[in-house]
Amino acid sequence: MSKVDQNGKIPNNVDLSSDKRLQRALEHWLPLYMEWWNDMGPVGFQSKDIYLRTAVSVEAGGWANFDYVKMPDYRWGIFLAPDGDSQRTIGFGDHYGKPTWKEIPGEYRGNLRRIIVTQADTEPASVEQQRYLGSIAPSLYDMRNLFQVNVEEGRHLWAMVYLLFRFFGKDGRDEAEELLSRRSGDEDKPRILNAFNEPCDHWLSFFSFTHFTDRDGKFQLASLAESGFEPLARTCEFMLTEEAHHLFVGETGIDRIIKRSAELTKETDGQAETAGGIPLDMIQRSINYWFSYSLDLFGGEISSNAANFFGEGLKGRFKEPGRYEDHIMKDGIKVIPIVKNGVIVDEEMPYRNTLNEVLREEYIADCERALRKWNRTLEKSGLDTRFKLPNRRFHRAQGIYSDHHFDPEGNLITEDEFRANMHTWMLNTEDNDYLKSIMHPVTEPGKMANWIAPPSRGINGQAVEFEYVRL
């Protein structure tokens, strides 16, 4: 592991300067990336000074520097977590206990390429989804957090693209260019995963996205950080360091909306929208919408790909070393509820084939923890309303439940019943129109839009009133 080179065109700690061919290839990709960023990145603020953190180290403490930066000048780079153990071994699957791979085993090349491209595609997609939100930011604090999320998603794209260039030759370079040609929501060339084609055009969706959809990213990255392919594992370890802030933005953002909505609900006798607030039932519909789309990101409940990725040592379980005793699971089984003859019945499946569902269960438990926090905010406000997650079978487009219809409690219903109730269960056109109508930019330092409460503290020890964006 080399030290971080901050002086080159591409900051890195992978000793890029020692591989001139790779360095030239990535430097050729840099202007293509900048063209994409200028075309599809945040609109209207590229020339502004933003108080951003930039990775300057890969050590556990003091890895980031905070300063004013114009987003096009942000120092994107390539960072792998420190190689703390030169004798790493594969922690799961059929190669359990063998040394990790520094280079890609030829027989796993196709699967690793698929894994890396799918993860890489999510990074620019979210930037594209959020590109117009700066113009309706509820505060300079929130605007800065939006842009921090955006530039770090861009850096995560660089992390994946490095792996494509370094280990996949021409195929990798072609994939890297494709990553810049797909567009979120485009009918002809959409992003790979459905959640990253959904509109995110107001801040309730942004906070829900960063809470639910970025949280999927946390669990995917954590499972890839267990990979027997060491460069991928160490790349994802460092990405998780930055990902934590994205989840913080979403979880605290929704909590602040709930706090303010509860205040307005009490002041208006349950009619928060009459005071320009966000009704609590609308927040529940946003939870249902983004949670259910995010569940699909884990893939089908029964998956031979998941079994292969685990058996081959490419993708482990969440916190594999500490949470599990059996790291091979060759003969294990897991019970999965399936629909058979119009009823839901439990069926035993080979455990390895259910690993998407194992990861999804970890994700759901983490989401439930956040809901308990939000419900404590409601409890403190004196209201009886409580939020809840919809059942994992609700509104699914992937997996064994996608051909059936369920209510938010997970009960089987007809398609007609589902269609008739969708507007009460999920964010709808009227909700989105209302939300966009109340979201006007607030640009005075320390001030907040009427529909959201202020944060409890600022960023990096700064006050909430700090000028996070110089307009």
C-alpha positions in Angstrom: 0.0 0.0 0.0 1.5 3.3 -1.1 0.7 6.7 0.6 -1.9 8.9 -0.8 -0.6 10.9 -3.8 -2.4 14.2 -3.7 -0.4 15.9 -6.4 -1.2 13.9 -9.5 -4.1 14.4 -11.8 -5.9 11.6 -10.0 -5.3 11.4 -6.2 -4.7 7.8 -5.3 -3.0 5.4 -2.9 -2.6 2.6 -5.4 0.8 3.8 -6.7 -0.8 4.8 -10.0 2.4 6.5 -11.2 4.2 3.2 -11.3 1.9 1.8 -14.0 2.1 4.4 -16.8 -0.3 2.6 -19.1 -3.0 2.4 -16.5 -2.3 6.0 -15.5 -2.7 7.2 -19.1 -5.9 5.2 -19.5 -7.5 6.7 -16.4 -6.3 10.2 -17.3 -8.0 9.7 -20.7 -11.2 8.8 -18.9 -11.0 11.9 -16.6 -12.2 14.4 -19.3 -15.0 12.0 -20.2 -16.0 11.9 -16.5 -15.9 15.7 -16.3 -18.1 16.1 -19.3 -20.6 13.8 -17.7 -20.3 15.7 -14.4 -20.9 19.1 -16.1 -23.8 17.7 -18.1 -25.5 15.6 -15.5 -24.2 16.8 -12.1 -25.8 19.4 -9.8 -27.4 22.2 -11.8 -26.7 25.9 -11.0 -24.0 25.6 -8.4 -20.9 24.5 -10.2 -19.1 27.8 -9.7 -20.0 28.2 -6.0 -17.7 27.5 -3.1 -19.1 24.6 -1.1 -17.8 23.6 2.3 -16.9 20.0 1.4 -14.8 17.2 2.9 -12.2 15.6 0.7 -10.5 12.3 1.3 -6.8 12.9 2.0 -5.9 9.7 3.8 -7.1 6.2 4.3 -6.3 5.9 8.0 -9.0 5.4 10.5 -8.7 9.0 11.9 -8.2 12.3 10.2 -8.9 10.9 6.7 -10.8 13.9 5.5 -10.1 17.6 5.0 -12.9 20.2 5.2 -12.6 23.4 3.1 -14.4 25.5 0.5 -14.2 23.8 -2.9 -15.9 24.4 -6.3 -17.4 21.1 -7.2 -15.7 20.7 -10.6 -12.4 21.2 -8.8 -13.2 18.5 -6.2 -10.3 16.0 -5.9 -11.9 12.8 -6.9 -9.6 9.9 -6.5 -8.9 6.2 -6.0 -8.6 4.9 -2.5 -8.3 1.4 -1.0 -8.5 0.7 2.7 -5.1 0.1 4.3 -3.6 -3.4 3.9 -3.4 -4.1 7.6 -3.0 -7.9 7.1 -0.7 -9.1 4.3 -1.8 -12.6 5.0 -5.6 -12.2 4.5 -7.6 -15.3 3.9 -10.9 -15.8 2.2 -13.6 -15.8 5.0 -16.4 -17.8 3.4 -17.5 -20.2 0.7 -15.7 -23.1 -1.0 -12.3 -21.4 -0.7 -12.7 -20.6 3.0 -9.3 -20.2 4.7 -7.2 -19.9 1.4 -5.2 -16.7 0.7 -7.2 -13.9 -0.9 -6.6 -13.1 -4.5 -4.6 -10.1 -5.6 -5.5 -10.8 -9.2 -8.8 -12.1 -10.6 -9.1 -15.9 -10.9 -9.9 -16.5 -14.6 -12.9 -18.6 -13.9 -14.5 -15.8 -11.8 -13.8 -13.0 -14.2 -17.4 -12.8 -15.6 -19.1 -12.8 -12.2 -16.7 -10.2 -10.7 -17.2 -7.9 -13.7 -21.0 -8.2 -13.3 -20.8 -7.4 -9.6 -18.5 -4.4 -10.1 -20.5 -2.9 -13.1 -23.8 -3.2 -11.2 -22.4 -1.5 -8.1 -20.6 1.2 -10.3 -23.8 2.0 -12.2 -25.6 3.1 -9.0 -23.1 5.9 -8.2 -23.6 8.2 -11.2 -27.3 7.3 -11.3 -28.0 8.9 -7.9 -26.2 12.1 -8.9 -28.4 12.3 -12.0 -31.6 11.7 -9.9 -30.7 14.6 -7.6 -29.2 17.1 -10.0 -32.0 19.8 -9.6 -32.5 19.6 -5.8 -30.0 22.4 -5.0 -32.4 25.0 -6.4 -35.1 24.1 -3.8 -32.8 23.3 -0.9 -34.4 24.1 2.5 -31.2 25.6 3.9 -27.5 26.1 3.2 -26.8 23.3 5.6 -28.9 20.9 3.6 -27.7 22.2 0.2 -24.1 21.5 1.3 -25.1 17.9 2.4 -26.7 17.3 -0.9 -23.5 18.3 -2.7 -21.3 16.3 -0.4 -23.4 13.2 -1.2 -23.1 14.0 -4.9 -19.3 14.4 -5.0 -18.8 11.3 -3.0 -21.0 9.2 -5.3 -18.7 10.5 -8.0 -15.7 9.3 -6.1 -17.3 5.9 -5.6 -17.7 5.7 -9.3 -13.9 6.3 -9.6 -13.3 3.5 -7.2 -15.2 1.0 -9.3 -13.8 2.3 -12.6 -10.3 1.8 -11.3 -11.1 -1.8 -10.8 -12.5 -2.1 -14.3 -9.4 -0.5 -15.9 -6.9 -2.2 -13.7 -8.2 -5.8 -14.0 -10.5 -6.1 -17.0 -8.5 -4.6 -19.9 -10.4 -3.4 -22.9 -13.7 -5.0 -21.6 -13.2 -2.8 -18.5 -12.6 0.3 -20.4 -15.7 -0.3 -22.5 -17.8 -0.8 -19.4 -16.4 2.4 -17.9 -17.5 4.4 -20.9 -21.0 2.7 -20.8 -21.3 3.9 -17.2 -21.1 7.5 -18.5 -23.6 6.9 -21.3 -26.5 5.4 -19.4 -28.9 7.9 -17.8 -31.3 7.7 -14.9 -34.9 7.4 -16.1 -33.9 7.3 -19.8 -36.4 5.2 -21.8 -33.7 4.0 -24.3 -30.7 3.6 -22.0 -31.8 3.6 -18.4 -29.7 2.7 -15.3 -29.4 -1.0 -14.6 -31.5 -1.1 -11.3 -35.0 0.2 -11.2 -34.7 2.3 -8.0 -32.1 4.4 -9.8 -34.5 5.3 -12.5 -37.2 6.7 -10.2 -37.6 10.5 -10.0 -36.1 12.1 -7.0 -37.3 15.7 -7.5 -38.1 17.0 -4.1 -36.5 16.8 -0.7 -38.8 14.2 1.0 -37.8 11.8 -1.7 -34.1 12.8 -1.4 -34.1 12.1 2.3 -36.0 8.9 1.8 -33.6 7.9 -0.9 -30.5 8.6 1.1 -32.0 6.7 4.0 -33.5 3.6 2.3 -31.6 3.3 -1.0 -28.2 4.4 0.2 -28.7 2.0 3.1 -29.0 -0.8 0.5 -25.6 0.5 -0.6 -24.2 0.1 2.9 -25.2 -3.6 3.0 -24.1 -4.3 -0.5 -20.7 -2.7 0.1 -20.3 -4.4 3.4 -20.9 -7.8 1.8 -18.4 -7.0 -1.0 -15.9 -5.8 1.6 -15.8 -9.5 2.7 -14.8 -10.6 -0.9 -11.9 -12.9 -1.5 -10.8 -10.6 -4.3 -8.8 -8.3 -2.1 -8.8 -5.1 -4.3 -12.6 -5.1 -4.3 -12.8 -5.8 -0.6 -10.4 -3.0 0.3 -12.1 -0.6 -2.1 -15.5 -1.2 -0.6 -14.1 -0.9 3.0 -13.1 2.7 2.2 -16.3 3.5 0.4 -18.2 2.5 3.6 -16.3 5.2 5.5 -17.9 7.9 3.2 -21.2 6.1 2.9 -22.0 6.7 6.6 -22.6 10.4 6.0 -25.1 9.7 3.3 -27.1 7.6 5.7 -26.9 10.3 8.3 -28.3 12.8 5.9 -31.3 10.7 5.2 -32.1 9.5 8.7 -31.8 12.9 10.3 -33.4 14.7 7.4 -36.6 12.6 7.7 -36.5 13.0 11.5 -36.4 16.8 11.1 -39.3 16.7 8.7 -41.3 14.5 11.2 -40.5 16.9 14.1 -41.7 19.9 12.1 -44.7 18.1 10.7 -45.8 17.1 14.2 -45.5 20.7 15.4 -47.6 21.9 12.4 -50.1 19.0 12.9 -50.8 20.1 16.4 -51.0 23.8 15.5 -53.5 23.2 12.7 -55.6 20.5 14.3 -54.3 17.8 12.0 -54.1 19.9 8.8 -50.4 20.5 8.4 -50.7 21.2 4.7 -52.7 24.3 5.4 -49.6 25.8 7.1 -47.3 24.6 4.3 -46.1 21.5 6.1 -45.8 17.9 5.1 -48.7 15.7 6.3 -47.7 12.6 8.3 -49.6 10.3 6.1 -47.5 11.6 3.1 -44.3 10.8 5.0 -45.7 7.2 5.5 -46.4 7.0 1.7 -42.8 8.1 1.0 -41.5 5.4 3.4 -43.6 2.8 1.6 -42.4 4.0 -1.8 -38.6 4.1 -1.3 -38.4 1.1 1.1 -40.2 -1.2 -1.4 -38.1 0.0 -4.3 -35.0 -0.5 -2.2 -35.9 -4.0 -1.3 -35.8 -5.0 -4.9 -32.1 -4.0 -5.1 -31.1 -7.1 -3.1 -32.4 -9.3 -5.9 -34.6 -12.4 -5.9 -35.3 -14.3 -2.7 -34.1 -17.5 -4.4 -31.0 -16.9 -6.5 -28.4 -19.2 -8.1 -26.3 -16.1 -8.7 -26.2 -15.4 -5.0 -25.3 -19.0 -4.3 -22.5 -18.9 -6.8 -21.1 -15.5 -5.6 -20.9 -16.9 -2.0 -19.5 -20.3 -3.0 -16.8 -18.7 -5.2 -15.8 -16.3 -2.3 -16.8 -13.2 -4.2 -19.5 -11.8 -2.0 -20.1 -12.7 1.6 -22.7 -11.9 4.2 -23.0 -8.7 6.2 -20.3 -8.7 8.9 -19.5 -12.3 8.0 -16.6 -13.0 10.5 -18.5 -11.8 13.6 -22.1 -12.8 13.0 -21.8 -16.3 11.7 -20.2 -19.5 12.9 -20.6 -21.6 9.8 -18.8 -19.8 6.9 -19.3 -22.4 4.3 -23.0 -23.3 4.6 -22.8 -26.1 2.1 -25.8 -28.0 3.4 -27.8 -25.4 5.2 -31.4 -24.6 4.6 -33.6 -21.6 5.1 -37.4 -21.3 5.2 -38.9 -18.8 2.7 -42.6 -17.9 2.5 -43.8 -18.5 -1.1 -47.1 -18.2 -2.8 -48.6 -21.6 -3.8 -52.1 -22.1 -5.0 -53.2 -18.7 -3.9 -51.9 -18.9 -0.3 -48.6 -18.1 1.4 -46.8 -21.2 2.7 -43.3 -21.8 4.1 -40.9 -23.8 2.0 -37.4 -25.0 2.7 -34.7 -23.8 0.3 -30.9 -24.4 0.1 -29.4 -21.8 2.3 -26.9 -20.5 -0.3 -29.7 -19.8 -2.7 -31.4 -17.6 -0.2 -28.4 -15.3 0.5 -30.1 -12.2 -1.1 -32.9 -12.7 1.5 -30.4 -13.1 4.3 -28.9 -9.7 3.4 -32.3 -8.2 2.9 -33.3 -9.3 6.5 -30.2 -7.5 7.9 -31.3 -4.4 6.0 -34.9 -4.5 7.2 -33.7 -4.8 10.8 -31.5 -1.7 10.3 -34.5 0.2 8.8 -36.7 -0.8 11.7 -34.1 0.7 14.1 -34.5 4.1 12.4 -38.3 3.9 12.5 -38.1 3.4 16.2 -36.2 6.7 16.4 -38.7 8.5 14.2 -41.6 7.2 16.3 -39.9 8.4 19.5 -39.9 11.9 17.9 -43.7 11.5 17.3 -44.1 10.2 20.9 -42.3 13.2 22.3 -44.6 15.5 20.3 -47.6 14.0 22.0 -49.2 12.6 18.8 -50.6 9.0 18.6 -49.5 8.5 15.0 -46.7 5.9 14.4 -44.8 5.0 11.3 -44.2 1.4 10.1 -42.4 -0.4 7.4 -44.6 -2.1 4.8 -44.2 -5.9 4.6 -41.3 -7.1 2.4 -43.9 -8.6 0.0 -45.5 -5.2 -0.7 -45.0 -3.5 -4.1 -42.2 -5.8 -5.4 -40.9 -5.9 -9.0 -38.2 -8.4 -8.4 -38.2 -11.9 -6.9 -40.9 -14.4 -6.0 -43.5 -11.9 -5.0 -43.3 -9.7 -8.1 -46.1 -11.7 -9.9 -48.6 -11.2 -7.0 -50.2 -8.3 -5.2 -50.1 -7.6 -1.5 -51.3 -4.9 0.9 -48.7 -3.2 3.2 -49.3 -5.8 5.8 -48.3 -8.5 3.3 -51.7 -10.0 2.7 -52.5 -11.4 -0.8 -55.0 -9.2 -2.6 -56.2 -8.9 -6.2 -54.7 -6.6 -8.7 -57.9 -4.5 -8.7 -57.7 -4.0 -5.0 -54.0 -3.1 -5.3 -54.7 -0.5 -8.0 -57.7 1.0 -6.1 -55.6 1.6 -3.0 -52.2 2.6 -4.5 -52.8 6.3 -4.0 -53.3 5.8 -0.3 -50.2 3.5 0.1 -47.6 5.1 -2.1 -46.4 8.6 -3.0 -48.6 9.7 -5.9 -48.8 12.5 -8.4 -50.8 14.8 -6.2 -48.3 14.3 -3.3 -45.4 15.1 -5.6 -47.1 18.2 -7.0 -47.8 19.5 -3.5 -44.3 18.7 -2.2 -42.7 20.6 -5.1 -45.1 23.5 -4.5 -43.9 24.1 -0.9 -40.2 23.7 -1.6 -38.7 27.1 -2.1 -35.0 27.8 -1.6 -33.8 29.2 1.7 -30.4 30.7 1.3 -29.9 32.8 4.4 -27.3 31.1 6.7 -29.0 29.4 9.7 -32.6 29.8 8.3 -34.8 26.8 7.5 -37.7 26.2 5.2 -41.1 26.1 7.1 -41.6 22.3 6.5 -38.4 21.1 8.2 -36.9 21.6 11.7 -33.2 22.7 12.1 -30.5 20.1 12.7 -29.2 19.7 16.3 -25.7 20.6 15.2 -23.7 21.7 12.2 -21.0 19.9 10.2 -17.4 19.4 11.3 -18.0 21.4 14.5 -19.4 24.4 12.6 -22.5 26.2 13.8 -25.8 25.6 12.0 -25.6 29.3 11.0 -22.3 28.7 9.2 -22.2 29.7 5.5 -21.9 26.2 4.1 -22.4 27.5 0.6 -21.1 30.8 -0.6 -23.7 32.1 -3.0 
